[in-house]
């Protein structure tokens, strides 16, 4: 059935509705992959958390940028592996971290969060790989950045990471 026919039929029963074209989604994803070879793409789940849309995106090689524990769990349920789900939300609670630890790569947003993960990892007697969200001290236009409430300022990160006693933490990536 053509999209026009589907729209006409649905319009008879509903005042409003969403219509997603799987072929268009796949075409746009293919375009991105062709233009950025070698790049691993993450889909921001908060953009559209509808299961069929997510499944199409994940089945075509995109990972998940999860902004909540619920999104981590949904991406996991839809078949993504731990290394394909990046949990990048500020203010994660200890319980969120405990649940997400084996289901996603956690992107830390503060020094306190690094210490929370260290504590949890020590209790589990395991080393945990994390990503660190860093606020650079410049913009793409060459300006000096202003304070950002999310992430760790670039000037602070070396001091904290070099002085930390966190034997259960391994920084494996950065989020800028």
Secondary structure, 3 states (H helix, E strand, C coil): CCHHHHHHHHHCCCCCCCCCCHHHHHHHHHHHHHHCCCCCCEEEHHHCCCHHHHHHHHHCCCEEEECCHHHHHHHHHCCCCHHHEEECCCCCCHHHHHHHCCCCEEEECCHHHHHHHHHHHHHHCCCEEEEEEEECCCCCCCCCCCCCCCCEEHHHHHHHHHHCCCCCEEEEEEEC
